[in-house]
């Protein structure tokens, strides 16, 4: 679990040394001897787990955890108290404040290692669940929920920088007819293949693709002007048809094809977030591409 970072906060040098030796092989270790140092490290490094002494000279551990739990940026960081206070009432108070665990000094090394490992396993499992919640189960690319989060973030970033943001909505042409003729298993494979093709077509780290739902996908292209975005969308249309996936029920082509509608906008600097309008504009151009015969790109601005 070396990918995790553990912050040890204790005013006693011996305790910091012992805990470092115990956990060095488990995680990256950060050290603080008081609350001031701890908050500075938390702000800069955001550890995954905090081992926190209660009795410290400047601010006790109870006050430290209160502050952590009141801040949305730090409230999810688990805290294990390691303290000489061994009264059950002290343990009850620590757990009531939100501590994940409570270990009394003098501690047994094996107990500390086991409890730290348990917390790191829980962190790992939570991250996996969070990641799964953002991934489409069929295509294994980001899902609509993840897209909405990224769109909001990129909209605000482009708003601050006054840079263009391009959005494309992609639809598989006559997909219901494909499913009806070839079966849903083959239809699922088509969606997986198109998802992979879309991913491979994006070459910048900031470019983003997601499955929006059904046979619809979305592409988010930050800082890309309309001509470049249109050209990319056209190349994706050609790449999908070039897969030569038979579609005998399509009046457009003997192969599976897609239609794309898109728009490019510099988000207005004023404090507003018309994200729904932004998406609706791209979606409207998708329907225009369908109206014009499908297997093509239609790109424009809001009317």
N, C-alpha and C positions, 0 to 999 in steps of 0.2 A: 504493500500500500504506500509506496514511496512517493506517489503523486500527491499525498496529503501533506498539509502544513499544520503543525501543532504549536501553539503559543503557550509557553510556561511562564506564569506570573507568580513570583515568590520573592520576598525580600531577603531570604536566607540563601547565601551563595551555595552552601552545601546541598540544600534541597534542589536548587536549579541544576547543580552538577549531577546529582544522583538520578534525577528524572531524565536529564539529557542522555546519560549513559544507558538508561533503561530503554529509551524510545528511539535512539538514533537510527537503529536499523528499520524502524517502523515507518518513519516520516521525516520530513524536513522540520527542523526545530528552530523556533524563534524564542528569545529570552527577554524577559522584562523583570525588573526588580521592584517596580512600583506601578501604580495606576497610570501615571502620566506617560511612562514609557509604553505601557500596554496599549493605551488608546492611540498613541502615535503609530505603533506597529500595526494595529488593527486597521487603521485608516489607510495605511500604505500597502499592506500585504494581505489583508482580509484572510486570516487563518481559517482552516476548516474546523478546528477544535481548540478549545482553550482549557488549560489546567490552571485553576485559579485558587490561590491561597486566600483565606478570609482575613486573617490578622496581619494587616500591613499598616505602616505608619501614616501615610498621607491620606489614603482612602481605603476603607475595608472592602473585602470582596463582595459583600452584600450590596454596597452602593454601586460597585462596578457592574454587577450583573443587572441591577435596576436600570442603569443607563443603557446598557447593551440591549435590553429587552424593549426599551422605549423607542429605539431607533430602527426604522424599517430596513436599514442597510445591514444591521448586525443582529437583529433579533433571532434569526434562524441559526446562528452559530451556536452549536452545543457547548455547554460549559460543565466541566467536572470540578467540583470543589475538592481540593486536597488540603486538609487543615488539621490542626491539633485540637480543634473543638470537637469533642466526641460525645457531647450530650445529645440524646435523641431530639431534643427541642431545637438544637442548632441545625441538625440535619433536616428536620421538618421545615424549618424556616428557609433553608437553602433550596430545597426541592420546591417549596411553595413559590419562590421567586423565579423558578424556571430552570434550575440546574438539571442537567441530564443525569447526573450521578453525584455521589458524595463519598469520599474516601477519607478515613481518619488517619492521622499520623500517630505513631510511626507506622508507615505503610509497609505492606509486604510487596516486594517487587513483582511477584507473579500476579498478584491481584491487580496492581496498576496496569501491567501489560495487558491482562485479559480484558479489563474494563475499557481501556483505550481502544483495543482491537474491536470490541463490540460496538463502540460508538462509530469508529471508522467504517465498519461494515454497514451500519445503518445509514451513514452518509452516502456510501457508495450505492446502496439499494435505492435511496431516495433520488439520487441523480439519475439512475437508470429509469426509474418510473417517470421522472420529469422529462427525460429524453423521449421515452416511449409515447408520452402524452403529446409530443410535438411531431411525431412521425406517423405518416400514413401507413397502416398495416399492410396494405396490398402492394403498393409501389415502393415502399421504403424511402420515400422522399418526404420533405416536410409537409405537414397537413395544413388545413385552412386556418386552424388556431394559430399555428406558428407564423403563417403568412401575415395574419392580421397584426401580430406583434411586431414583425419586421417592417411591415408597411408603415405602421405608426412611427417607429424609430427613424426610418429613412426619410419619411415625410418631414419630421421635425428637423433632422440634420440638414436636408436640402433647403428647408425653410430658413434656417440660420445662415447657411452659406449662400443662399440665393442661387442654387445650382439646379439643373434640370433633373427630373425624375420621370423615367419611362415605365409604363405598365402595359403588359400584354395579357389578354385572356385567350386561352387556346381551347378549342373544342374539336373532338374527333368527329369527322363527318359521317353521318348516317350510322352512328354506333349502335342504336337500337336494332336496326336491320341486321347489323353484323352479329349481334348477340342472338337474335332470333334464328339466324341461319346456321351459325357456327357453334353456338352454345356459349354459356357464360364462362366456362373454363378457358376457352380460347379468347373470349373477350377480356378476361382478366390478364391473360398473357400479353395481349395487345397494349393494355394500359401500362403494364410494367415496362414493355419495350419502348413505348413512347416516352415514358418518364425518364428512362435511361438516355434516350436520344436527346431530350431537352437538357438534361444535366451535362452531357458531353458537349453540347453546343455553347455552353457558357464558360468563358475562360477567365473572367476577372473574379477576384475573391468577393467583391461586393455584389455580384450578380446572384439572383436568388430564384429558385423554381419551387413550386409547391403544387400538390394536387388540391384543387379547390373543392371538388366534389363530383361524383359520377364520372363523366368523361371529360370534365373541364380541368384545365391546369392554368396556373398564372406564372408570369415571369415578371420580376421586378429588377429594373436596370437603373441603378442610381448614377447620376452624373453622365447620362448618355442622351445626346440630342436625338430628335425625331428621325433624321435621315439615317443615322447609324443604327438606331433601334429598328427601323423599318427594314433595313438591309439584313440585320440579324434575323428578324422574324421570317423574312422571305427565304433565307438560307435554311431555317428550321423546317419550313413547309416542304422544301425540296428534299431535305434529309429524310423526313418521314416517308414521303412517297417513294424515295429511293430504297427504302427497306424492302419494298416489293412484297408486302403482306397482302395476300389475295383478299379481295372484297367483291365478290360477284354480285352482291345486292346493291352496290353503290352506283348511282347514275352519274357520278362525278368522274370516277377513274376505276380501272380494274384493281387498283391497289387501295389500301387504307390511306386516307389523307386527313389533313387537319385544316381548320380555318382559324385565323388569328385576327383579333381586333385589338388596337392599342392606342394609347395616347401619351403625350409628353407634356409635362407642366412644370414650371418653376413655382413651387408653393409660395403663395403670397406672404410677404414679410409681416403683415398685420397678424394679430393673434387670432387665427381661426384655423380650423382643421377640417375642411370639407372633404374628408377621405371618401365618404360614400359617393359624393359627386364624381370624384376622381375615378373610382372603380366603375361607376355606372357609365361614364363616358367611354371607357375601354370596352365595356360590355356592349354598349350600343354599336360601336364599330365592329364588334364581332358579328352581331346580327346583320350589319350591313354587308360584311364579307359573305355571310351565308346567302343573303338576298341576291348578291351578285353572281352566285354560282358555286361558292365554297372553294376549298383548296387554294386559298389566296389570303393575302394580308390586306386589311383596311385600317389605315392609321390616320388620326386627326385630333383636333382639339374640341373642347366643349363648345357647343353652339350658343 
